[in-house]
Amino acid sequence: QVQLVESGGGLVQAGDSLRLSCTASGRTFGSYAWFRQAPGKEREFVAANTWRGGKARYTNSVEGRFYIWRDNIKLTLYLQMNSLRPEDTGVYYCAAASGSKPLTGEDDYAYWGQGTQVTVSS
């Protein structure tokens, strides 16, 4: 069983940067992603990649501002968020799956972290 624990959220101002981390334990997996849920909205896909690396996938609104990567030795996933906007506010979740492609659907992922709050003030 995979356990995922996120950290790194906080309160920042528009234009600032944050780096989220997600430490995995239990076993290895093939695909990983970040999702987020804004207040009153459904959870949405943010970014995904595979553990083997390759071309990551991003939702349009974060393309060029966010960057997803992983540390194979530390078994840690990261989401670097730059030029943050108020609309980036939400609870951010990391997710893992056994697939070999950067999956973008919630149902594709069997393992989820508990979430970390990101609040961007204007």
N, C-alpha and C positions, 0 to 999 in steps of 0.2 A: 504494500500500500504506500502511495506517495503522500507525503505531507508537505504542504507549501505554507510558508510564513512570510508575509509581506512586511516591509518597513520603509520608512523614508518620507511618508506623507507629512503634510503640514500646511500652515497658512502662509501664503506669499502674496506679493503684489503682482499686478499685471506686468509682463515683461521679464519677470524673474525666471529662474531655472530650479528644477528639483530633479533628484535622481531617486527612483524607487528601486528597491531590491526585493527579491523573492528567493528565499533559501529553500531548496528542495531536499528531502530526505526520504529514504525508503527504497527507492529503486530508480533507475534511469528511465527516461521517456524520450519519445521521438520529436514531439512538437510542443511548443509552448506559446503562450500568448498573454496579452494584457487586455482586459476589458474594463469598462467603467460604467458607473450608474449615477446619473445626475438626479437631484431631488425631484421626485414626481415623474421620473422617466424610466423607461426600460433600460436594462443593461445593454451596452453596445460594445462592439468590437473596436479595439484601438490599434493593436499591432500584433504580429505573429511571426515566428520563424521556426526553423527546425534545429534540433540540437547539433546536427551535423553542419549547420551553417548554410549559407546560400542567400538568395535574395529574400529579404524580409517583405512583409506586406503591411500596409498602413491604411487606416481609414483616411479619406481625403482631407478631413479637417486638421489632421496632425502631420500630414506629409511635409517633410522638410523641417519640421520643428522637433519631432520626437524621434528617438533612436532606440531600437531594441537589440540587445545582445546578451550573451551568457558567458560565464566563466566556467569552463569545463572542470577545472580542478576544485573550485569552491562549490560547484553545483549550485550556482546562484544565477538568477536571471535579473536583468536590469532593464529599466525604462528611463532613459534620459529625456527629460522634458524641458525644452527651451522656449523662450518667448511665450510664456504662459498667458492665457487669456481667461477672463472670468467664465467663459463657457466651457473651460476645461475642468471646472469644479465638479467633484463627485467622489464616490468611493471607487478606488481602483483595485481590481482583482487580478492576480496572476492565475493562470490555468495551464494544465499539462495534459497531454494525451499521448497515446502510443503510436500515432500516425507518423508518416514520413514527409508530410507536406505542411506548409504554414497554413493551418486551418483557420477559418474566420467565423465559424458558427459556434454559438454557445453549446449546442448539443454535441459538438465534436469533441468536447473536453470532459473527461471524467473526474478530473481532480482540480480542486479550487482552493485558493487561500481564503483567509477570513476577511480580507480587504483592508485598505488603508485610505484614510480621508485626505483628499487634496482640496484645498480651498484657495481660490485665486480672487483677490479683491481688486476692484477697479481703481 
